[in-house]
């Protein structure tokens, strides 16, 4: 499939009217700095001082880059992988691309792709060709013809050289077909582990945990033998190969014989999408009851004998014991106030929410990517991972809820409910759930979901 896309990209170069791009992202300017170059040095129109000229000569005669160029045949396609700490500029120049050409290609690509979203191990395909002048002179100078990479499983982006030696961005989207999947099983340990054993993708499991976490206490309310079921989107290519998952449209949990069913529904008056019970009650609350799955409650709120200090001390949160590295989720939408080492709490995050609430998470192994002071987070977003940093006897999460500056018991806090559908909106919701129930019933229940591998 990739070869076909690339062939189409290269074959279509001459058929497009190209418009040059002139801006460069701040990230890629930093990348140029990493290559011992500056933005002035990359301009062919700005006069250079003697010092600037010397730096340019140094750049042009960089030994590692010349060695990479010399190893390339006359016309070649090369696939390179992103390494830890790599920028797109580093990857391209390490592969033998000229920094000026890399600059232009990255500028064009930045129109549709944020270079900061590169992932370690991600493959980038580069096409080179040797110019006629270089071939006649029998030297190793080559031109970068195109760079391409997958932005998603169904989307490829490329920067392709134009006849006037600029670069034009191209975006290729593979048409995918949406299929619905109905899967379920019996909980033997935690919901996460049981759902994973049924083959459910991690993305679907985490979303299911998030939408039920408003009302379900995963540490105290789930028992072996309880059941779960989920109805979600899956996108496949023309061969029927599944490529990615979509959103959960319906999910249910049967706890001690009582079923809780949730529907994903968009209210027509405001266009807002949420999950609702069959009675039209939104599940959304200010905070989730538990910000972690697969853990056991090891210490409650209140006075206790401290396991490290050895004397009775007020415990102003609750502790959840879990395996090192277990994801920790933000209990609600908010802004990160602190994400750093904090004394006996070890690695610590505190989030400010609406209505005077704050939540705190301590003893983390580490923070999730991008979690820092001032960062906006969404309810259910992973903010860190269970660890045993600070004053701790083993891997666990210490979780606190603050209300107007006072620490309160997270397990007994009364949280305001979300929207309750009424009138015409409720009537429309009932019609919607009736159709959804029929669609779910018509689909066989899978006990084992096929992998995306």
Residue, then its C-alpha position, 0 to 999 in steps of 0.5 A: x500500500x505504501x509503495x502504491x501511495x509513493x508511486x502516486x505521489x511521485x507520478x503526480x508531481x508534474x501534474x500539480x500547480x505548486x505554490x512555495x512555502x516561506x515559513x519555518x516552525x520554531x521547532x525546526x529553527x531549533x533543529x537547524x541550530x542543532x545542526x550548527x546553523x542559523x536561520x540567516x545561514x539558510x537564506x541564499x538572499x541575505x549577505x553573509x559576514x566572514x564569520x557567517x560564511x565560515x560557519x556555512x562552509x563548515x556546514x557544507x563540509x560536515x564529514x558525516x553528512x558528506x559520508x552519507x551522501x557518498x553512500x547514496x546511489x544516483x537515484x535512491x529511496x531510503x527509509x530512516x527511523x526516528x531515534x530518541x531525541x531526533x528532530x525532523x531536521x536531524x533525521x533528514x540531514x543524517x540521511x544525507x539531505x542538504x540542510x537548505x532542501x530539508x528546510x524547504x521540505x519541512x516548511x512545506x510539510x508543517x502546513x499539515x503536520x506538526x514536526x513535534x509529533x514525531x514518534x520514536x521508531x516512526x519511519x520516514x521515506x526519502x527519495x533522492x536523485x542526482x542532478x545532470x550537472x553532478x552526474x557529468x561532473x562525477x561528484x556525489x551531489x544529490x537532490x532531495x526529491x521528496x519526504x513522506x511519512x504516515x500521519x495516521x494509519x489512513x493518512x500519509x503526508x509528503x513534501x515533494x520537490x516542484x519544477x522550480x525547486x521549492x517543495x509542495x505538501x501533498x496529503x493522501x487519505x486512504x478511504x476506510x469503511x466503518x464497521x461496528x464491533x460488539x464485544x463482551x465478557x466476564x470480569x475475573x479480576x479487573x475490568x482492564x485485564x478481563x477486557x484485554x484478555x477478550x482482545x479489546x484494544x487499550x484505547x477502547x478499554x480506557x474509554x470504557x473505564x472513563x465513561x463508567x468511572x463517574x458512577x462505578x467504584x472499580x475498587x469496591x463495586x466490581x466482583x468476579x462474575x460481573x459482566x461487560x459489553x461494548x459496541x464500538x467503531x472499527x475502520x477497515x481498508x478495502x481488504x477488510x483489514x482493521x486499521x484503527x478504532x473509533x468511538x464507543x457508541x454503547x457500553x454496559x456493565x452488569x454489577x451484582x445483577x444490575x445493568x448500567x447501560x450508557x449511550x453516546x448521544x449528541x443533543x441537538x440544541x447545543x451539539x454537545x456529545x456525552x454518554x447518557x443512561x437509558x433514563x437520559x441522565x448524563x454520566x458526566x460529573x465534576x470528578x471521576x470517583x476513581x482515577x485508576x483501574x486495576x488497583x486495590x484500596x490499601x488505605x482510606x481517608x482518616x487517622x492511621x498508623x503511618x507505615x513509614x513514620x510509625x506513629x498515628x497521623x491523619x491520612x488526607x487522601x486514599x491510597x490505591x495499590x497497583x503495579x508499577x507503571x499503571x496509568x493514572x488519569x485526570x479525575x476531571x477537566x482542569x489545569x495542571x498547577x504542579x507537576x514536579x518532585x514534591x518532598x515526601x510525595x515524590x513525583x506529584x501532580x496537582x490539578x485545578x478544576x472548576x467549582x473550587x475543586x482540586x485533585x492531587x496525585x503522589x508517588x508517581x513513577x513519572x509523568x505522562x508526555x506533555x504534563x507540566x504546569x499550566x497544561x490543560x487536561x481532560x477528564x480521563x486523560x493519562x497524566x502519569x504512572x504508578x510508582x513508589x517515589x518519595x516516602x513510600x513502602x511500595x508502588x501505589x497512588x496517593x490520591x487527594x480531593x481538595x474543596x475550597x482549600x480543604x482536603x476531603x474524602x474522595x470516596x464520599x464526596x458528593x459530586x454535582x450531576x450532569x445534564x438530565x434530558x427533558x421534553x423534545x430532546x428526551x423524546x428524540x433520545x428515546x427514538x435514538x436508543x430504540x434504534x441503537x438497541x436494535x442495531x446492537x441486538x442484530x450484531x453477534x457478540x464476540x468474546x475475542x476481538x481480532x487484533x489490529x496487528 
